[in-house]
């Protein structure tokens, strides 16, 4: 299973940061993906939403910019470096879940001097969602 890394962070990833994503993913998934397929949009405009317009259509356009098919997204491990704007990230993740049927894993970044961030962890949102559902059904807060 390939690892698809979608970078909507607004900052290009260095080879070192891509390696950090691979290392964290291997630790999380306990497997080594055969290939890393990387995408970041050429147009940073997509990452800057028009605040005077609804965010859902703009998040849908952001999703539509991904050059992978739904089948590729469904059958690959997907890690997304989400936009740092929480509203945009939330709308994008809702669209992603609606279109693909599950949440992706995300890159949690931590500030660093050079480069400006390092990969702190890969968080599998679908696993987090499933664990939270178990707690809901067990009556836990």
C-alpha positions, 0 to 999 in steps of 0.5 A, a space after each residue: 500500500 502506497 503512502 499518499 502525503 497531501 501537503 496543504 500546510 502552505 509550506 513546501 516540505 523538505 526531503 527531511 520532513 518527508 522522511 520524518 513523515 515516513 518514519 512516523 507512519 512506519 511506527 504508527 502502521 508497523 509497516 513500510 509503504 513501498 512508495 511515497 506519493 507527494 502532492 502540494 498545490 501550486 496555487 497557494 490561493 486555494 489555501 486562503 479562503 475568501 472570508 466573505 463566502 461560505 467555506 464549504 464550496 471552497 473546501 470542496 475546491 481544495 479537495 478537488 485539487 487533489 490529483 488522486 482518484 477516489 479509489 487511490 485515496 480509498 486504497 492507500 494510506 493517506 496523510 494530510 498536512 492540514 492548513 494551519 487555519 482551524 476553520 479551513 482544516 475542519 471544513 476540508 476534513 469534513 469534505 474529505 470524510 464525505 468523499 472518501 468515507 473515512 478520515 485521513 491521518 494528519 501531520 502534527 507539526 511542531 515549531 523548530 528553528 530550521 526548517 520552520 517545523 518538524 513532524 511531531 507525530 502522525 495522528 490517525 483520525 479514523 482510529 481516534 474517531 473509532 476509539 471515541 465511539 467505543 467510549 461513547 457506547 461504553 457510557 464514558 465521557 
